[in-house]
Amino acid sequence: MPQTAAQQIEAAYREKFATSADLYQQGCTLFPSGVTHDSRYLRPFPVYIDRAAGSQKFDVDGNTIIDYWVGHGSLLLGHSRPEVVDAVQRQMALATHPGACHRLELEWGQLVQQLVPSAEKIRFTSSGTEATLMALRVSRIVSGKSKVLKFAGNFHGWHDTLIPAADPPHAAEAYQTPGIPTGVFDDLVIVPPNDIEATAQAIDQHDPACVILEGTGGRWGVVPVRGGFLQQLRQLTAERGVILIMDEVISGFRVHPGGAQAYYDIVPDLTTLAKVLAGGLPGGCLAGRADLLEAIAFGNSLGKKMKHPGTFNANPLSASAGIAALEIVATGEPSQQASEIARQLRAGLNALFDERGVAWIAYGDFSGVKIHPDYEGPRPTGDSFIPFDNDYQQLDRKFDDSLLHALRCALLLGGVDWMGWHGMTSSAHTEADVDQTVEAFSNAIDLLRGDGLLK
Ligand SMILES: Cc1ncc(COP(=O)(O)O)c(C=O)c1O
């Protein structure tokens, strides 16, 4: 019987990544769905990586792959940047966990303070999830209020209050995320992104402790946010006395050394940071107004202190990687280089989709490249183009899962590891990477156009 396109892709994939297929069998005996992060789940199996350098990863079968995950966004400088590797190796031999205050936490904190406009005071955590959790708790302690306003499609980590409505569908009944107590929803107010009127109404109706949003729009800009909206939101929250939290876990240091807040000239009350902050190692922090971070201080004037333990807070290895990375980030070059190469990739992909008559479009800001696989509208006229006039319900949709898995496998066959419907660049990506990636997409289109997976 002749093979379908999907079967052909799978057969070639199994052959090229045979050792990964074997390792995945072991993974399935250990981990749910065989993986340790939801996004790494891939049918028929994910690729196992041994080593990485610059923009490339090297898998267990000896294949070289251009990486568009860049450490889930943490590696703005690319993999194994020598300055970062040296710093961590040096620190490793000195102390991995002194169980004490240390000089590196000061240096690390001072860099955050110098670079991020809102960072009057800082408290380190181990992840971005912990940083947003802390931001809510601090806001509640200081304001004495409990509700939290977030925007549909914004991702702030996986703790109870903020994981609902991080993905489509956006219908209210769909927010009932499994495993989260229903009481959580009493304190959560969800508003359409980029809608200042709806935000103002929701603030007046619910009187929340805080408003939180991603600095460049939900899930790293699937629905982009523009500076005009951020300025309106800053003004609105200041007028209503509501704490504004900018979640810069992904945009921080990546879009600009000072994050989206520096780029758009907005000073939020609180900022959450992680990823690039720790140079590719685990680490996060809450930064912001000194009077708000007082909530964590002993004997504060509020008379209530937020408890904050955490075994790996300000861990010296993460601090050493973070300092080495931020010193380079501070020059401004890495964010510019990563953004420029992503711009070239978006342009190259759009030219390809046009030429091949595929109803796909590439868009995005800074170092993000989004692909919308169901787009028939006008083609981009410039790089700031947003499909569907930024209608969030059109942009932020669930797409065909089989197509997604087949596309990722087809791209891996062409030597490209794409994150799903999006990719991210680092300052280590090159024009040659862009050319190879566009070619890999072209070959993937050929492979997918077999049995109705792609028109
Ligand atoms: C905007 C944003 N906030 C929070 C998080 C959670 O960070 P972590 O994965 O370090 O817990 C992420 C992770 O991707 C993120 O992109």
The ligand as an SDF file (V2000), in Angstrom:
LIG
                    3D

 16 16  0  0  0  0  0  0  0  0999 V2000
    6.0830   35.3360   30.5760 C   0  0  0  0  0  0  0  0  0  0  0  0
    6.4250   34.1610   31.4270 C   0  0  0  0  0  0  0  0  0  0  0  0
    6.1640   34.1950   32.7390 N   0  0  0  0  0  0  0  0  0  0  0  0
    6.4700   33.1670   33.5540 C   0  0  0  0  0  0  0  0  0  0  0  0
    7.0380   32.0270   33.0400 C   0  0  0  0  0  0  0  0  0  0  0  0
    7.3760   30.8830   33.9670 C   0  0  0  0  0  0  0  0  0  0  0  0
    8.7470   30.8130   34.1410 O   0  0  0  0  0  0  0  0  0  0  0  0
    9.4370   29.4220   34.6160 P   0  0  0  0  0  0  0  0  0  0  0  0
    9.2730   28.4680   33.4840 O   0  0  0  0  0  0  0  0  0  0  0  0
   10.8570   29.8280   34.8930 O   0  0  0  0  0  0  0  0  0  0  0  0
    8.7220   28.9920   35.8320 O   0  0  0  0  0  0  0  0  0  0  0  0
    7.3390   31.9360   31.6840 C   0  0  0  0  0  0  0  0  0  0  0  0
    7.9700   30.7260   31.1140 C   0  0  0  0  0  0  0  0  0  0  0  0
    8.0220   30.4860   29.9330 O   0  0  0  0  0  0  0  0  0  0  0  0
    7.0080   33.0260   30.8410 C   0  0  0  0  0  0  0  0  0  0  0  0
    7.2680   32.9910   29.5240 O   0  0  0  0  0  0  0  0  0  0  0  0
  1  2  1  0
  2  3  1  0
  2 15  2  0
  3  4  2  0
  4  5  1  0
  5  6  1  0
  5 12  2  0
  6  7  1  0
  7  8  1  0
  8  9  2  0
  8 10  1  0
  8 11  1  0
 12 13  1  0
 12 15  1  0
 13 14  2  0
 15 16  1  0
M  END
$$$$
